[in-house]
Amino acid sequence: MKVEPMGERILVKIIKQADKTSSGIYLPETAKEKPQEGEVVALGPDVDEDEVPLKVGDIVMYPKYSGTEIKIDYEEYLLIDAGDVLARIIRD
């Protein structure tokens, strides 16, 4: 299935939190926080690159309870307004 965001929305693939801590302790689902990072998969046609400089493949941070969660081929995605993106994450 293919999903194309409409308007100023973006489709983000949710990056799941690790199942265990750096010290080796496994975390149950109830102890994990709601993810706030994801990879941009698609941009809507009205996303203005001057206002929101994003492209497919960028890793972004978004508010904890924003957007609409959807499942596509057993993967979790989030459909959010481009203006809701808090930051682009750049890892070295």
PyMOL Python script that loads the backbone (N, CA, C, O; Angstrom):
from pymol import cmd

cmd.read_pdbstr("""\
ATOM      1  N   MET A   1       0.839  -1.178   0.000  1.00  0.00           N
ATOM      2  CA  MET A   1       0.000   0.000   0.000  1.00  0.00           C
ATOM      3  C   MET A   1       0.887   1.246   0.000  1.00  0.00           C
ATOM      4  O   MET A   1       1.950   1.254   0.622  1.00  0.00           O
ATOM      5  N   LYS A   2       0.453   2.289  -0.693  1.00  0.00           N
ATOM      6  CA  LYS A   2       1.194   3.538  -0.762  1.00  0.00           C
ATOM      7  C   LYS A   2       0.312   4.657  -0.227  1.00  0.00           C
ATOM      8  O   LYS A   2      -0.865   4.751  -0.574  1.00  0.00           O
ATOM      9  N   VAL A   3       0.892   5.509   0.623  1.00  0.00           N
ATOM     10  CA  VAL A   3       0.160   6.627   1.204  1.00  0.00           C
ATOM     11  C   VAL A   3       0.854   7.919   0.799  1.00  0.00           C
ATOM     12  O   VAL A   3       2.055   8.077   1.019  1.00  0.00           O
ATOM     13  N   GLU A   4       0.103   8.841   0.208  1.00  0.00           N
ATOM     14  CA  GLU A   4       0.631  10.140  -0.165  1.00  0.00           C
ATOM     15  C   GLU A   4      -0.038  11.201   0.696  1.00  0.00           C
ATOM     16  O   GLU A   4      -1.255  11.372   0.629  1.00  0.00           O
ATOM     17  N   PRO A   5       0.746  11.919   1.508  1.00  0.00           N
ATOM     18  CA  PRO A   5       0.160  12.963   2.347  1.00  0.00           C
ATOM     19  C   PRO A   5      -0.443  14.092   1.505  1.00  0.00           C
ATOM     20  O   PRO A   5       0.062  14.416   0.430  1.00  0.00           O
ATOM     21  N   MET A   6      -1.515  14.677   2.001  1.00  0.00           N
ATOM     22  CA  MET A   6      -2.170  15.794   1.323  1.00  0.00           C
ATOM     23  C   MET A   6      -1.812  17.100   2.020  1.00  0.00           C
ATOM     24  O   MET A   6      -1.517  17.107   3.215  1.00  0.00           O
ATOM     25  N   GLY A   7      -1.838  18.187   1.290  1.00  0.00           N
ATOM     26  CA  GLY A   7      -1.616  19.512   1.859  1.00  0.00           C
ATOM     27  C   GLY A   7      -0.225  19.668   2.444  1.00  0.00           C
ATOM     28  O   GLY A   7       0.771  19.289   1.828  1.00  0.00           O
ATOM     29  N   GLU A   8      -0.173  20.235   3.647  1.00  0.00           N
ATOM     30  CA  GLU A   8       1.103  20.496   4.322  1.00  0.00           C
ATOM     31  C   GLU A   8       1.432  19.409   5.342  1.00  0.00           C
ATOM     32  O   GLU A   8       1.974  19.699   6.408  1.00  0.00           O
ATOM     33  N   ARG A   9       1.111  18.179   5.022  1.00  0.00           N
ATOM     34  CA  ARG A   9       1.387  17.068   5.939  1.00  0.00           C
ATOM     35  C   ARG A   9       2.597  16.271   5.468  1.00  0.00           C
ATOM     36  O   ARG A   9       2.960  16.290   4.292  1.00  0.00           O
ATOM     37  N   ILE A  10       3.208  15.573   6.419  1.00  0.00           N
ATOM     38  CA  ILE A  10       4.309  14.676   6.084  1.00  0.00           C
ATOM     39  C   ILE A  10       4.033  13.313   6.688  1.00  0.00           C
ATOM     40  O   ILE A  10       3.370  13.200   7.718  1.00  0.00           O
ATOM     41  N   LEU A  11       4.544  12.283   6.042  1.00  0.00           N
ATOM     42  CA  LEU A  11       4.429  10.921   6.543  1.00  0.00           C
ATOM     43  C   LEU A  11       5.767  10.538   7.156  1.00  0.00           C
ATOM     44  O   LEU A  11       6.807  10.618   6.503  1.00  0.00           O
ATOM     45  N   VAL A  12       5.732  10.121   8.418  1.00  0.00           N
ATOM     46  CA  VAL A  12       6.938   9.814   9.176  1.00  0.00           C
ATOM     47  C   VAL A  12       6.883   8.366   9.642  1.00  0.00           C
ATOM     48  O   VAL A  12       5.884   7.939  10.221  1.00  0.00           O
ATOM     49  N   LYS A  13       7.950   7.605   9.394  1.00  0.00           N
ATOM     50  CA  LYS A  13       8.050   6.244   9.912  1.00  0.00           C
ATOM     51  C   LYS A  13       8.593   6.346  11.332  1.00  0.00           C
ATOM     52  O   LYS A  13       9.677   6.886  11.553  1.00  0.00           O
ATOM     53  N   ILE A  14       7.841   5.831  12.283  1.00  0.00           N
ATOM     54  CA  ILE A  14       8.210   5.940  13.692  1.00  0.00           C
ATOM     55  C   ILE A  14       9.428   5.080  13.991  1.00  0.00           C
ATOM     56  O   ILE A  14       9.484   3.906  13.623  1.00  0.00           O
ATOM     57  N   ILE A  15      10.413   5.689  14.672  1.00  0.00           N
ATOM     58  CA  ILE A  15      11.593   4.950  15.116  1.00  0.00           C
ATOM     59  C   ILE A  15      11.308   4.455  16.526  1.00  0.00           C
ATOM     60  O   ILE A  15      11.115   5.244  17.451  1.00  0.00           O
ATOM     61  N   LYS A  16      11.285   3.152  16.669  1.00  0.00           N
ATOM     62  CA  LYS A  16      10.942   2.567  17.964  1.00  0.00           C
ATOM     63  C   LYS A  16      12.083   2.689  18.958  1.00  0.00           C
ATOM     64  O   LYS A  16      13.259   2.709  18.594  1.00  0.00           O
ATOM     65  N   GLN A  17      11.698   2.770  20.228  1.00  0.00           N
ATOM     66  CA  GLN A  17      12.664   2.833  21.320  1.00  0.00           C
ATOM     67  C   GLN A  17      13.297   1.450  21.509  1.00  0.00           C
ATOM     68  O   GLN A  17      12.662   0.426  21.256  1.00  0.00           O
ATOM     69  N   ALA A  18      14.545   1.436  21.954  1.00  0.00           N
ATOM     70  CA  ALA A  18      15.255   0.173  22.182  1.00  0.00           C
ATOM     71  C   ALA A  18      14.542  -0.660  23.239  1.00  0.00           C
ATOM     72  O   ALA A  18      13.902  -0.124  24.144  1.00  0.00           O
ATOM     73  N   ASP A  19      14.663  -1.991  23.109  1.00  0.00           N
ATOM     74  CA  ASP A  19      14.026  -2.901  24.056  1.00  0.00           C
ATOM     75  C   ASP A  19      14.804  -3.048  25.349  1.00  0.00           C
ATOM     76  O   ASP A  19      14.259  -3.517  26.348  1.00  0.00           O
ATOM     77  N   LYS A  20      16.074  -2.651  25.346  1.00  0.00           N
ATOM     78  CA  LYS A  20      16.848  -2.746  26.582  1.00  0.00           C
ATOM     79  C   LYS A  20      17.734  -1.534  26.748  1.00  0.00           C
ATOM     80  O   LYS A  20      18.089  -0.863  25.779  1.00  0.00           O
ATOM     81  N   THR A  21      18.085  -1.264  27.987  1.00  0.00           N
ATOM     82  CA  THR A  21      18.914  -0.105  28.304  1.00  0.00           C
ATOM     83  C   THR A  21      20.377  -0.394  27.982  1.00  0.00           C
ATOM     84  O   THR A  21      20.742  -1.525  27.660  1.00  0.00           O
ATOM     85  N   SER A  22      21.202   0.633  28.071  1.00  0.00           N
ATOM     86  CA  SER A  22      22.624   0.457  27.794  1.00  0.00           C
ATOM     87  C   SER A  22      23.289  -0.461  28.818  1.00  0.00           C
ATOM     88  O   SER A  22      24.339  -1.041  28.540  1.00  0.00           O
ATOM     89  N   SER A  23      22.685  -0.595  30.001  1.00  0.00           N
ATOM     90  CA  SER A  23      23.244  -1.483  31.022  1.00  0.00           C
ATOM     91  C   SER A  23      22.718  -2.910  30.894  1.00  0.00           C
ATOM     92  O   SER A  23      23.100  -3.783  31.674  1.00  0.00           O
ATOM     93  N   GLY A  24      21.838  -3.155  29.910  1.00  0.00           N
ATOM     94  CA  GLY A  24      21.386  -4.515  29.642  1.00  0.00           C
ATOM     95  C   GLY A  24      20.042  -4.883  30.247  1.00  0.00           C
ATOM     96  O   GLY A  24      19.651  -6.048  30.183  1.00  0.00           O
ATOM     97  N   ILE A  25      19.323  -3.938  30.830  1.00  0.00           N
ATOM     98  CA  ILE A  25      18.022  -4.224  31.428  1.00  0.00           C
ATOM     99  C   ILE A  25      16.951  -4.144  30.342  1.00  0.00           C
ATOM    100  O   ILE A  25      16.864  -3.149  29.622  1.00  0.00           O
ATOM    101  N   TYR A  26      16.135  -5.196  30.225  1.00  0.00           N
ATOM    102  CA  TYR A  26      15.064  -5.219  29.238  1.00  0.00           C
ATOM    103  C   TYR A  26      13.866  -4.423  29.748  1.00  0.00           C
ATOM    104  O   TYR A  26      13.478  -4.536  30.911  1.00  0.00           O
ATOM    105  N   LEU A  27      13.291  -3.623  28.865  1.00  0.00           N
ATOM    106  CA  LEU A  27      12.166  -2.779  29.232  1.00  0.00           C
ATOM    107  C   LEU A  27      10.856  -3.384  28.734  1.00  0.00           C
ATOM    108  O   LEU A  27      10.747  -3.737  27.560  1.00  0.00           O
ATOM    109  N   PRO A  28       9.854  -3.508  29.618  1.00  0.00           N
ATOM    110  CA  PRO A  28       8.539  -3.962  29.146  1.00  0.00           C
ATOM    111  C   PRO A  28       7.849  -2.834  28.375  1.00  0.00           C
ATOM    112  O   PRO A  28       8.226  -1.672  28.525  1.00  0.00           O
ATOM    113  N   GLU A  29       6.857  -3.154  27.562  1.00  0.00           N
ATOM    114  CA  GLU A  29       6.156  -2.154  26.760  1.00  0.00           C
ATOM    115  C   GLU A  29       5.588  -1.035  27.625  1.00  0.00           C
ATOM    116  O   GLU A  29       5.563   0.120  27.201  1.00  0.00           O
ATOM    117  N   THR A  30       5.134  -1.362  28.827  1.00  0.00           N
ATOM    118  CA  THR A  30       4.521  -0.357  29.695  1.00  0.00           C
ATOM    119  C   THR A  30       5.528   0.656  30.221  1.00  0.00           C
ATOM    120  O   THR A  30       5.132   1.747  30.631  1.00  0.00           O
ATOM    121  N   ALA A  31       6.809   0.331  30.224  1.00  0.00           N
ATOM    122  CA  ALA A  31       7.836   1.235  30.741  1.00  0.00           C
ATOM    123  C   ALA A  31       8.431   2.140  29.662  1.00  0.00           C
ATOM    124  O   ALA A  31       9.136   3.101  29.971  1.00  0.00           O
ATOM    125  N   LYS A  32       8.147   1.832  28.404  1.00  0.00           N
ATOM    126  CA  LYS A  32       8.701   2.617  27.312  1.00  0.00           C
ATOM    127  C   LYS A  32       7.905   3.897  27.130  1.00  0.00           C
ATOM    128  O   LYS A  32       6.691   3.919  27.329  1.00  0.00           O
ATOM    129  N   GLU A  33       8.600   4.963  26.751  1.00  0.00           N
ATOM    130  CA  GLU A  33       7.932   6.218  26.450  1.00  0.00           C
ATOM    131  C   GLU A  33       7.446   6.199  25.008  1.00  0.00           C
ATOM    132  O   GLU A  33       7.965   5.459  24.172  1.00  0.00           O
ATOM    133  N   LYS A  34       6.453   7.016  24.734  1.00  0.00           N
ATOM    134  CA  LYS A  34       5.935   7.136  23.376  1.00  0.00           C
ATOM    135  C   LYS A  34       7.043   7.745  22.502  1.00  0.00           C
ATOM    136  O   LYS A  34       7.628   8.761  22.875  1.00  0.00           O
ATOM    137  N   PRO A  35       7.334   7.136  21.346  1.00  0.00           N
ATOM    138  CA  PRO A  35       8.423   7.638  20.491  1.00  0.00           C
ATOM    139  C   PRO A  35       8.164   9.061  20.037  1.00  0.00           C
ATOM    140  O   PRO A  35       7.018   9.467  19.839  1.00  0.00           O
ATOM    141  N   GLN A  36       9.248   9.815  19.873  1.00  0.00           N
ATOM    142  CA  GLN A  36       9.153  11.185  19.391  1.00  0.00           C
ATOM    143  C   GLN A  36      10.094  11.432  18.220  1.00  0.00           C
ATOM    144  O   GLN A  36      10.314  12.579  17.832  1.00  0.00           O
ATOM    145  N   GLU A  37      10.648  10.368  17.657  1.00  0.00           N
ATOM    146  CA  GLU A  37      11.544  10.496  16.513  1.00  0.00           C
ATOM    147  C   GLU A  37      11.051   9.618  15.381  1.00  0.00           C
ATOM    148  O   GLU A  37      10.479   8.550  15.598  1.00  0.00           O
ATOM    149  N   GLY A  38      11.289  10.098  14.153  1.00  0.00           N
ATOM    150  CA  GLY A  38      10.899   9.317  13.007  1.00  0.00           C
ATOM    151  C   GLY A  38      11.640   9.761  11.760  1.00  0.00           C
ATOM    152  O   GLY A  38      12.293  10.805  11.738  1.00  0.00           O
ATOM    153  N   GLU A  39      11.524   8.942  10.720  1.00  0.00           N
ATOM    154  CA  GLU A  39      12.166   9.229   9.441  1.00  0.00           C
ATOM    155  C   GLU A  39      11.110   9.709   8.453  1.00  0.00           C
ATOM    156  O   GLU A  39      10.072   9.067   8.287  1.00  0.00           O
ATOM    157  N   VAL A  40      11.370  10.827   7.803  1.00  0.00           N
ATOM    158  CA  VAL A  40      10.441  11.375   6.816  1.00  0.00           C
ATOM    159  C   VAL A  40      10.395  10.432   5.619  1.00  0.00           C
ATOM    160  O   VAL A  40      11.425  10.133   5.014  1.00  0.00           O
ATOM    161  N   VAL A  41       9.189   9.964   5.281  1.00  0.00           N
ATOM    162  CA  VAL A  41       9.002   9.025   4.181  1.00  0.00           C
ATOM    163  C   VAL A  41       8.387   9.719   2.965  1.00  0.00           C
ATOM    164  O   VAL A  41       8.708   9.386   1.824  1.00  0.00           O
ATOM    165  N   ALA A  42       7.499  10.687   3.218  1.00  0.00           N
ATOM    166  CA  ALA A  42       6.850  11.406   2.116  1.00  0.00           C
ATOM    167  C   ALA A  42       6.430  12.791   2.575  1.00  0.00           C
ATOM    168  O   ALA A  42       6.111  13.006   3.744  1.00  0.00           O
ATOM    169  N   LEU A  43       6.437  13.731   1.626  1.00  0.00           N
ATOM    170  CA  LEU A  43       6.019  15.108   1.885  1.00  0.00           C
ATOM    171  C   LEU A  43       4.785  15.416   1.062  1.00  0.00           C
ATOM    172  O   LEU A  43       4.683  14.996  -0.090  1.00  0.00           O
ATOM    173  N   GLY A  44       3.835  16.154   1.652  1.00  0.00           N
ATOM    174  CA  GLY A  44       2.651  16.584   0.919  1.00  0.00           C
ATOM    175  C   GLY A  44       3.020  17.620  -0.129  1.00  0.00           C
ATOM    176  O   GLY A  44       4.089  18.225  -0.040  1.00  0.00           O
ATOM    177  N   PRO A  45       2.166  17.841  -1.116  1.00  0.00           N
ATOM    178  CA  PRO A  45       2.485  18.750  -2.212  1.00  0.00           C
ATOM    179  C   PRO A  45       2.579  20.215  -1.803  1.00  0.00           C
ATOM    180  O   PRO A  45       3.199  21.011  -2.509  1.00  0.00           O
ATOM    181  N   ASP A  46       1.977  20.585  -0.677  1.00  0.00           N
ATOM    182  CA  ASP A  46       1.972  21.991  -0.266  1.00  0.00           C
ATOM    183  C   ASP A  46       3.025  22.322   0.781  1.00  0.00           C
ATOM    184  O   ASP A  46       3.026  23.432   1.313  1.00  0.00           O
ATOM    185  N   VAL A  47       3.931  21.382   1.094  1.00  0.00           N
ATOM    186  CA  VAL A  47       4.989  21.657   2.065  1.00  0.00           C
ATOM    187  C   VAL A  47       5.972  22.628   1.432  1.00  0.00           C
ATOM    188  O   VAL A  47       6.586  22.330   0.407  1.00  0.00           O
ATOM    189  N   ASP A  48       6.113  23.797   2.057  1.00  0.00           N
ATOM    190  CA  ASP A  48       6.995  24.849   1.539  1.00  0.00           C
ATOM    191  C   ASP A  48       8.404  24.615   2.081  1.00  0.00           C
ATOM    192  O   ASP A  48       8.636  24.712   3.286  1.00  0.00           O
ATOM    193  N   GLU A  49       9.335  24.309   1.192  1.00  0.00           N
ATOM    194  CA  GLU A  49      10.708  23.990   1.609  1.00  0.00           C
ATOM    195  C   GLU A  49      11.431  25.189   2.214  1.00  0.00           C
ATOM    196  O   GLU A  49      12.434  25.012   2.906  1.00  0.00           O
ATOM    197  N   ASP A  50      10.943  26.410   1.965  1.00  0.00           N
ATOM    198  CA  ASP A  50      11.550  27.589   2.579  1.00  0.00           C
ATOM    199  C   ASP A  50      11.162  27.696   4.055  1.00  0.00           C
ATOM    200  O   ASP A  50      11.972  28.106   4.887  1.00  0.00           O
ATOM    201  N   GLU A  51       9.927  27.327   4.371  1.00  0.00           N
ATOM    202  CA  GLU A  51       9.449  27.388   5.752  1.00  0.00           C
ATOM    203  C   GLU A  51       9.856  26.150   6.550  1.00  0.00           C
ATOM    204  O   GLU A  51      10.258  26.258   7.708  1.00  0.00           O
ATOM    205  N   VAL A  52       9.750  24.987   5.933  1.00  0.00           N
ATOM    206  CA  VAL A  52      10.069  23.715   6.591  1.00  0.00           C
ATOM    207  C   VAL A  52      11.068  22.982   5.713  1.00  0.00           C
ATOM    208  O   VAL A  52      10.671  22.245   4.811  1.00  0.00           O
ATOM    209  N   PRO A  53      12.377  23.176   5.965  1.00  0.00           N
ATOM    210  CA  PRO A  53      13.403  22.585   5.093  1.00  0.00           C
ATOM    211  C   PRO A  53      13.610  21.090   5.355  1.00  0.00           C
ATOM    212  O   PRO A  53      14.598  20.689   5.970  1.00  0.00           O
ATOM    213  N   LEU A  54      12.668  20.277   4.881  1.00  0.00           N
ATOM    214  CA  LEU A  54      12.749  18.829   5.074  1.00  0.00           C
ATOM    215  C   LEU A  54      12.814  18.123   3.737  1.00  0.00           C
ATOM    216  O   LEU A  54      12.355  18.637   2.716  1.00  0.00           O
ATOM    217  N   LYS A  55      13.401  16.925   3.764  1.00  0.00           N
ATOM    218  CA  LYS A  55      13.390  16.078   2.581  1.00  0.00           C
ATOM    219  C   LYS A  55      13.226  14.632   3.032  1.00  0.00           C
ATOM    220  O   LYS A  55      13.426  14.313   4.204  1.00  0.00           O
ATOM    221  N   VAL A  56      12.868  13.778   2.118  1.00  0.00           N
ATOM    222  CA  VAL A  56      12.694  12.360   2.423  1.00  0.00           C
ATOM    223  C   VAL A  56      14.016  11.804   2.940  1.00  0.00           C
ATOM    224  O   VAL A  56      15.071  12.044   2.354  1.00  0.00           O
ATOM    225  N   GLY A  57      13.953  11.061   4.039  1.00  0.00           N
ATOM    226  CA  GLY A  57      15.149  10.480   4.636  1.00  0.00           C
ATOM    227  C   GLY A  57      15.622  11.219   5.873  1.00  0.00           C
ATOM    228  O   GLY A  57      16.416  10.679   6.644  1.00  0.00           O
ATOM    229  N   ASP A  58      15.146  12.460   6.082  1.00  0.00           N
ATOM    230  CA  ASP A  58      15.527  13.206   7.283  1.00  0.00           C
ATOM    231  C   ASP A  58      14.947  12.542   8.528  1.00  0.00           C
ATOM    232  O   ASP A  58      13.845  11.993   8.496  1.00  0.00           O
ATOM    233  N   ILE A  59      15.704  12.600   9.625  1.00  0.00           N
ATOM    234  CA  ILE A  59      15.219  12.139  10.922  1.00  0.00           C
ATOM    235  C   ILE A  59      14.729  13.376  11.661  1.00  0.00           C
ATOM    236  O   ILE A  59      15.457  14.360  11.793  1.00  0.00           O
ATOM    237  N   VAL A  60      13.479  13.320  12.146  1.00  0.00           N
ATOM    238  CA  VAL A  60      12.882  14.480  12.790  1.00  0.00           C
ATOM    239  C   VAL A  60      12.361  14.141  14.183  1.00  0.00           C
ATOM    240  O   VAL A  60      12.126  12.981  14.519  1.00  0.00           O
ATOM    241  N   MET A  61      12.190  15.194  14.979  1.00  0.00           N
ATOM    242  CA  MET A  61      11.591  15.075  16.303  1.00  0.00           C
ATOM    243  C   MET A  61      10.249  15.804  16.247  1.00  0.00           C
ATOM    244  O   MET A  61      10.148  16.894  15.684  1.00  0.00           O
ATOM    245  N   TYR A  62       9.221  15.191  16.837  1.00  0.00           N
ATOM    246  CA  TYR A  62       7.882  15.766  16.815  1.00  0.00           C
ATOM    247  C   TYR A  62       7.274  15.676  18.219  1.00  0.00           C
ATOM    248  O   TYR A  62       7.750  14.897  19.044  1.00  0.00           O
ATOM    249  N   PRO A  63       6.221  16.468  18.503  1.00  0.00           N
ATOM    250  CA  PRO A  63       5.595  16.413  19.825  1.00  0.00           C
ATOM    251  C   PRO A  63       5.044  15.022  20.124  1.00  0.00           C
ATOM    252  O   PRO A  63       4.634  14.293  19.220  1.00  0.00           O
ATOM    253  N   LYS A  64       5.043  14.673  21.391  1.00  0.00           N
ATOM    254  CA  LYS A  64       4.682  13.325  21.832  1.00  0.00           C
ATOM    255  C   LYS A  64       3.302  12.870  21.361  1.00  0.00           C
ATOM    256  O   LYS A  64       3.144  11.715  20.965  1.00  0.00           O
ATOM    257  N   TYR A  65       2.316  13.737  21.393  1.00  0.00           N
ATOM    258  CA  TYR A  65       0.953  13.311  21.063  1.00  0.00           C
ATOM    259  C   TYR A  65       0.407  14.015  19.824  1.00  0.00           C
ATOM    260  O   TYR A  65      -0.767  14.384  19.787  1.00  0.00           O
ATOM    261  N   SER A  66       1.243  14.201  18.819  1.00  0.00           N
ATOM    262  CA  SER A  66       0.783  14.879  17.607  1.00  0.00           C
ATOM    263  C   SER A  66       0.482  13.870  16.507  1.00  0.00           C
ATOM    264  O   SER A  66       0.919  12.720  16.551  1.00  0.00           O
ATOM    265  N   GLY A  67      -0.270  14.332  15.530  1.00  0.00           N
ATOM    266  CA  GLY A  67      -0.516  13.543  14.333  1.00  0.00           C
ATOM    267  C   GLY A  67      -1.478  12.385  14.499  1.00  0.00           C
ATOM    268  O   GLY A  67      -2.109  12.205  15.540  1.00  0.00           O
ATOM    269  N   THR A  68      -1.564  11.609  13.432  1.00  0.00           N
ATOM    270  CA  THR A  68      -2.441  10.440  13.376  1.00  0.00           C
ATOM    271  C   THR A  68      -1.588   9.211  13.091  1.00  0.00           C
ATOM    272  O   THR A  68      -0.879   9.155  12.086  1.00  0.00           O
ATOM    273  N   GLU A  69      -1.661   8.228  13.984  1.00  0.00           N
ATOM    274  CA  GLU A  69      -0.889   6.992  13.804  1.00  0.00           C
ATOM    275  C   GLU A  69      -1.616   6.079  12.835  1.00  0.00           C
ATOM    276  O   GLU A  69      -2.828   5.890  12.930  1.00  0.00           O
ATOM    277  N   ILE A  70      -0.855   5.509  11.893  1.00  0.00           N
ATOM    278  CA  ILE A  70      -1.411   4.545  10.946  1.00  0.00           C
ATOM    279  C   ILE A  70      -0.434   3.387  10.789  1.00  0.00           C
ATOM    280  O   ILE A  70       0.758   3.531  11.059  1.00  0.00           O
ATOM    281  N   LYS A  71      -0.943   2.238  10.352  1.00  0.00           N
ATOM    282  CA  LYS A  71      -0.082   1.088  10.058  1.00  0.00           C
ATOM    283  C   LYS A  71      -0.127   0.815   8.564  1.00  0.00           C
ATOM    284  O   LYS A  71      -1.193   0.755   7.950  1.00  0.00           O
ATOM    285  N   ILE A  72       1.056   0.652   8.002  1.00  0.00           N
ATOM    286  CA  ILE A  72       1.186   0.313   6.592  1.00  0.00           C
ATOM    287  C   ILE A  72       2.099  -0.902   6.519  1.00  0.00           C
ATOM    288  O   ILE A  72       3.260  -0.831   6.923  1.00  0.00           O
ATOM    289  N   ASP A  73       1.592  -2.001   6.015  1.00  0.00           N
ATOM    290  CA  ASP A  73       2.367  -3.238   5.900  1.00  0.00           C
ATOM    291  C   ASP A  73       3.061  -3.581   7.222  1.00  0.00           C
ATOM    292  O   ASP A  73       4.255  -3.880   7.239  1.00  0.00           O
ATOM    293  N   TYR A  74       2.316  -3.539   8.316  1.00  0.00           N
ATOM    294  CA  TYR A  74       2.767  -3.925   9.661  1.00  0.00           C
ATOM    295  C   TYR A  74       3.806  -2.983  10.268  1.00  0.00           C
ATOM    296  O   TYR A  74       4.380  -3.300  11.309  1.00  0.00           O
ATOM    297  N   GLU A  75       4.061  -1.832   9.640  1.00  0.00           N
ATOM    298  CA  GLU A  75       4.979  -0.822  10.172  1.00  0.00           C
ATOM    299  C   GLU A  75       4.151   0.361  10.673  1.00  0.00           C
ATOM    300  O   GLU A  75       3.099   0.672  10.115  1.00  0.00           O
ATOM    301  N   GLU A  76       4.640   1.023  11.741  1.00  0.00           N
ATOM    302  CA  GLU A  76       3.918   2.156  12.302  1.00  0.00           C
ATOM    303  C   GLU A  76       4.418   3.470  11.703  1.00  0.00           C
ATOM    304  O   GLU A  76       5.620   3.720  11.623  1.00  0.00           O
ATOM    305  N   TYR A  77       3.462   4.300  11.285  1.00  0.00           N
ATOM    306  CA  TYR A  77       3.751   5.595  10.696  1.00  0.00           C
ATOM    307  C   TYR A  77       2.916   6.656  11.392  1.00  0.00           C
ATOM    308  O   TYR A  77       1.947   6.353  12.088  1.00  0.00           O
ATOM    309  N   LEU A  78       3.310   7.897  11.190  1.00  0.00           N
ATOM    310  CA  LEU A  78       2.592   9.024  11.762  1.00  0.00           C
ATOM    311  C   LEU A  78       2.391  10.052  10.666  1.00  0.00           C
ATOM    312  O   LEU A  78       3.330  10.403   9.952  1.00  0.00           O
ATOM    313  N   LEU A  79       1.169  10.532  10.535  1.00  0.00           N
ATOM    314  CA  LEU A  79       0.842  11.581   9.582  1.00  0.00           C
ATOM    315  C   LEU A  79       0.714  12.872  10.376  1.00  0.00           C
ATOM    316  O   LEU A  79      -0.213  13.016  11.174  1.00  0.00           O
ATOM    317  N   ILE A  80       1.645  13.826  10.167  1.00  0.00           N
ATOM    318  CA  ILE A  80       1.640  15.061  10.949  1.00  0.00           C
ATOM    319  C   ILE A  80       1.730  16.281  10.041  1.00  0.00           C
ATOM    320  O   ILE A  80       2.160  16.191   8.891  1.00  0.00           O
ATOM    321  N   ASP A  81       1.318  17.419  10.582  1.00  0.00           N
ATOM    322  CA  ASP A  81       1.480  18.678   9.861  1.00  0.00           C
ATOM    323  C   ASP A  81       2.963  19.024   9.840  1.00  0.00           C
ATOM    324  O   ASP A  81       3.668  18.830  10.830  1.00  0.00           O
ATOM    325  N   ALA A  82       3.424  19.532   8.718  1.00  0.00           N
ATOM    326  CA  ALA A  82       4.846  19.875   8.584  1.00  0.00           C
ATOM    327  C   ALA A  82       5.272  20.893   9.640  1.00  0.00           C
ATOM    328  O   ALA A  82       6.411  20.859  10.107  1.00  0.00           O
ATOM    329  N   GLY A  83       4.378  21.788  10.017  1.00  0.00           N
ATOM    330  CA  GLY A  83       4.684  22.795  11.021  1.00  0.00           C
ATOM    331  C   GLY A  83       4.837  22.239  12.428  1.00  0.00           C
ATOM    332  O   GLY A  83       5.351  22.926  13.310  1.00  0.00           O
ATOM    333  N   ASP A  84       4.393  20.985  12.653  1.00  0.00           N
ATOM    334  CA  ASP A  84       4.515  20.359  13.972  1.00  0.00           C
ATOM    335  C   ASP A  84       5.907  19.792  14.235  1.00  0.00           C
ATOM    336  O   ASP A  84       6.220  19.430  15.369  1.00  0.00           O
ATOM    337  N   VAL A  85       6.735  19.710  13.214  1.00  0.00           N
ATOM    338  CA  VAL A  85       8.083  19.173  13.391  1.00  0.00           C
ATOM    339  C   VAL A  85       8.879  20.125  14.282  1.00  0.00           C
ATOM    340  O   VAL A  85       8.976  21.319  14.001  1.00  0.00           O
ATOM    341  N   LEU A  86       9.448  19.577  15.363  1.00  0.00           N
ATOM    342  CA  LEU A  86      10.197  20.390  16.316  1.00  0.00           C
ATOM    343  C   LEU A  86      11.639  20.595  15.889  1.00  0.00           C
ATOM    344  O   LEU A  86      12.195  21.678  16.076  1.00  0.00           O
ATOM    345  N   ALA A  87      12.255  19.556  15.313  1.00  0.00           N
ATOM    346  CA  ALA A  87      13.674  19.649  14.962  1.00  0.00           C
ATOM    347  C   ALA A  87      14.042  18.548  13.974  1.00  0.00           C
ATOM    348  O   ALA A  87      13.388  17.508  13.898  1.00  0.00           O
ATOM    349  N   ARG A  88      15.101  18.806  13.228  1.00  0.00           N
ATOM    350  CA  ARG A  88      15.714  17.773  12.383  1.00  0.00           C
ATOM    351  C   ARG A  88      16.923  17.276  13.159  1.00  0.00           C
ATOM    352  O   ARG A  88      17.700  18.077  13.678  1.00  0.00           O
ATOM    353  N   ILE A  89      17.088  15.967  13.240  1.00  0.00           N
ATOM    354  CA  ILE A  89      18.180  15.373  14.014  1.00  0.00           C
ATOM    355  C   ILE A  89      19.310  15.016  13.066  1.00  0.00           C
ATOM    356  O   ILE A  89      19.118  14.310  12.076  1.00  0.00           O
ATOM    357  N   ILE A  90      20.493  15.520  13.391  1.00  0.00           N
ATOM    358  CA  ILE A  90      21.684  15.248  12.589  1.00  0.00           C
ATOM    359  C   ILE A  90      22.659  14.493  13.462  1.00  0.00           C
ATOM    360  O   ILE A  90      23.184  15.036  14.435  1.00  0.00           O
ATOM    361  N   ARG A  91      22.899  13.256  13.122  1.00  0.00           N
ATOM    362  CA  ARG A  91      23.816  12.407  13.887  1.00  0.00           C
ATOM    363  C   ARG A  91      25.140  12.304  13.155  1.00  0.00           C
ATOM    364  O   ARG A  91      25.176  12.115  11.939  1.00  0.00           O
ATOM    365  N   ASP A  92      26.220  12.429  13.896  1.00  0.00           N
ATOM    366  CA  ASP A  92      27.553  12.329  13.282  1.00  0.00           C
ATOM    367  C   ASP A  92      28.046  10.916  13.243  1.00  0.00           C
ATOM    368  O   ASP A  92      29.149  10.661  12.759  1.00  0.00           O
TER     369      ASP A  92
END
""", "prot")
cmd.dss("prot")
cmd.show_as("cartoon", "prot")
cmd.util.cbc("prot")
cmd.orient("prot")
